[in-house]
Amino acid sequence: MKCENFQRGGAFKFRGAYNAISQLSREEKKRGVVAFSSGNHAQAVALAAKELGIHAVNYMPIDSPSIKKEAMKEYGGEVVFYDRINEDREAIARKFSEEKGMTIIPPFDDPRVVAGAGTSALELLQDVGTVDVMMVPIGGGGLISGTSIAAHGFDARIKVIGVEPEGAHDTLLSLRAGKRVGIPPSNTIADGLRATIPGRFTFPIIEKHVENIVTVNDDEIIEAMRFAMTRLKMVVEPSGAVTLAALLSKRLPFKNKRVGIIISGGNVDPSLVARSL
């Protein structure tokens, strides 16, 4: 397991945010950055911007977990809340960016963000050697895109498997259709994986590199969180637990295989953990 719940900001997102922001020009850094996210990317942008002395504005859904909202205050990022059901976060952020001259740092659909995300898998492979299978959560596709490029650069034989929550399986539907397919907003417990359509940049990478996508339901995700807490002594958020859920529920019956799984984050509301246990 690559445990990104121990990463700065509590999730893999810090990798992509820092990689993207650090490459901005001096003038772009002076004007600041704007992001949109359910929480983890917003935290990552706020933290990376703070490290680099840059002003950051983040658009977050009003129903984001309270722990992510609280972390944003601590990191010092400016937060603007929106209604994920009735408002288009990207459109709002883009309009604000154009008005203020600030640079948008997308949560997944950007080559710099994808490259940063891919360092997680690269580190895992450098630590343990090659694996037969790599399992990765899918939201907008940034993590699995970076992972698959890193994995196949390391060993072209590695099979990359994506995991999505039931009801938020836009990437699976898109692969079946051979084009990007949009879906209505989902209410899955995995709030970080509620993207409604794969990214324009990430989807062609997924088509080329990803072997298969499986889905898990909320009960299986909760059971994986419980397993992580009681057996692994780790706090894992629902979005980060989907790979473990797929493994535990035998969605893909691996036998005598080396399976690497990305645990993408650990920013979960303590009350949800309490209810789950």
C-alpha positions, 0 to 999 in steps of 0.5 A, spaced: 500 500 500 502 507 498 499 510 504 497 517 501 493 519 508 500 520 511 502 525 506 502 533 507 495 535 507 492 528 508 492 526 501 496 525 494 493 532 492 499 535 495 503 532 489 500 535 483 498 542 486 505 543 489 508 541 482 503 545 478 504 552 482 511 551 483 512 552 475 508 558 475 512 564 472 513 570 477 508 574 474 503 568 475 505 567 482 504 575 484 497 574 481 495 568 485 491 562 484 484 559 484 482 552 485 475 548 485 475 542 489 471 537 494 476 538 499 483 535 498 485 539 492 483 545 495 487 543 502 493 542 497 492 548 493 492 552 500 498 549 503 502 549 497 500 556 496 502 558 503 509 554 502 510 558 496 508 565 499 502 565 494 495 568 495 490 562 493 482 562 493 478 555 493 471 554 491 469 548 495 462 545 496 457 547 502 457 540 503 464 538 504 466 534 510 467 539 516 474 536 517 476 539 510 473 546 511 477 546 518 483 544 515 482 550 509 482 555 515 488 553 518 492 553 511 490 560 510 486 559 504 481 564 502 474 559 501 468 560 497 462 555 498 458 553 492 452 548 491 454 542 488 447 540 485 445 547 482 452 550 480 458 549 476 464 549 480 469 550 474 464 555 470 464 559 477 472 559 478 473 560 471 469 567 471 473 569 477 479 567 474 478 571 468 476 577 473 482 577 477 487 575 473 489 569 477 491 562 475 486 556 475 490 550 478 485 544 476 484 538 481 486 533 475 485 535 468 492 538 467 499 535 465 503 538 471 497 536 476 497 529 473 505 528 473 505 530 480 500 525 482 504 520 478 510 520 483 506 516 488 506 510 484 513 511 482 515 511 489 511 505 491 515 501 485 522 504 487 520 502 494 518 495 493 520 493 486 515 491 480 508 489 481 503 485 477 497 489 478 496 497 481 489 499 483 487 506 483 481 510 486 478 514 480 475 521 481 476 526 475 482 521 473 488 525 475 491 520 480 490 514 475 493 517 469 499 519 473 499 512 476 499 509 469 504 513 466 509 512 472 507 504 472 508 503 465 514 507 464 517 502 470 514 496 467 510 495 461 507 489 464 503 492 470 496 492 469 492 498 472 485 497 475 481 503 476 476 503 482 470 507 482 464 508 487 457 505 484 453 511 482 459 515 480 462 511 475 463 516 469 469 513 467 467 506 467 461 508 462 465 513 458 470 507 457 464 503 455 462 508 450 468 510 447 467 517 449 467 522 455 460 521 458 457 525 463 453 523 469 448 526 474 452 528 481 452 522 486 451 522 493 456 516 494 460 517 501 466 517 497 466 525 496 472 526 493 470 521 487 464 525 485 466 527 479 461 527 473 465 526 467 472 524 466 477 530 464 479 532 457 486 531 458 486 525 463 481 520 459 485 519 453 491 517 458 486 512 461 483 509 455 490 507 453 493 505 459 488 502 464 486 495 463 479 495 467 475 499 472 471 496 477 466 499 482 464 498 489 458 500 494 458 504 500 457 499 505 463 495 502 467 502 502 465 503 510 467 496 511 474 497 508 475 503 512 473 499 518 478 494 516 483 499 515 482 502 522 481 495 526 487 491 522 491 496 519 491 501 525 490 507 519 485 512 518 482 512 511 477 516 508 472 513 504 475 516 497 481 513 499 478 506 501 475 504 495 481 500 492 482 496 499 474 495 498 475 492 491 480 488 494 477 485 500 470 484 496 474 480 491 472 484 485 478 482 482 480 475 484 487 475 484 491 469 486 499 469 487 499 476 484 503 482 487 498 487 488 500 495 489 494 499 491 494 507 492 490 509 499 489 516 496 487 520 503 485 520 510 481 526 511 475 523 514 470 527 518 471 523 525 463 523 526 463 518 520 468 514 522 465 513 529 458 511 525 462 506 521 465 503 527 
